[in-house]
Amino acid sequence: MPTFEKTPGWLDWYAGPSTPRFRLPEGAVDAHCHVFGPGDEFPFAPERKYTPCDASKDQLFALRDHLGFARNVVVQATCHGADNSAMVDALRASGGRARGVATVRPAVTDAELAELHEAGVRGVRFNFVKRLVDAVPTDALQQVVERIAPLGWHVVIYFEAPDLAALRDFFLSVPVPLVVDHMGRPDVTKDPHGPEFEAFLDLLRAKPDTWCKVTCPERLTVTGPPALDGEQEAYRDVVPFARRVVEEFPDRVLWGTDWPHPNLESHMPDDGLLVDVVPHIAPTEKLQRKLLVDNPMRLYWPDAS
């Protein structure tokens, strides 16, 4: 069996998360989370940029139930490369309560795509964050899109705000729906009404089949995590950005925990307190239901009654 040593400084996920004060609407979907390994069962990719802790499907499902979610969307982690086995295993074990976003290469076969679809995969992810990939994957994305379009899948893109200007025209040319991870990683020390974030919102306006995950305040924040009493002084620098997106594009926003929170350096969030941020970015019951239930169900379970 392979053995793996975690990347030095790797923060393990938060054990014993609190119970959220905010009660999730019935049928809520955690639309962005991962599984890592376990490494002795699902080895990590040789080309990976990091080696994480183990974070199994059983631990993910336990968190789902503790927080009050009904379903998950499990996104393939870069540490597993294009071997989607761990993610697919989680989908198959979920009893229909999970969908997946895979990583595939242009050489993927039709039979492999059909198997992924049958397991519950509904999208593919491409990472444009330069510190996490060896090359910008524009050519691979173009080739893969031709293969997935007949399946009705979408493309999830992960990039950082300074790189949007160079990528914008390419993103607009993609002929399938896009889902942007983590609001395109804005610099939250800047004005949420300033030109940089306005450029991101213009991408959503220009391509009406683009969705946005208003996720990862713990990844974007400068002001820091919640106080121990859970009062909402946490992530106050991120909230105005997320709220702008939710209020302007209420039918194209998604939310997820990002558990088990890969590559964090400052702090590991309590997932219960992360859920308590939701009513600050989606302040009405109608917006909360769209964000947590209606939108992810429409994108990932369109045939559900």
Beta strands, then each sheet from edge to edge (+ up, - down):
strand 1: 29-33
strand 2: 71-75
strand 3: 98-102
strand 4: 121-127
strand 5: 154-158
strand 6: 178-180
strand 7: 210-213
strand 8: 253-254
sheet 1: 1+ 2+ 3+ 4+ 5+ 6+ 7+ 8+
end
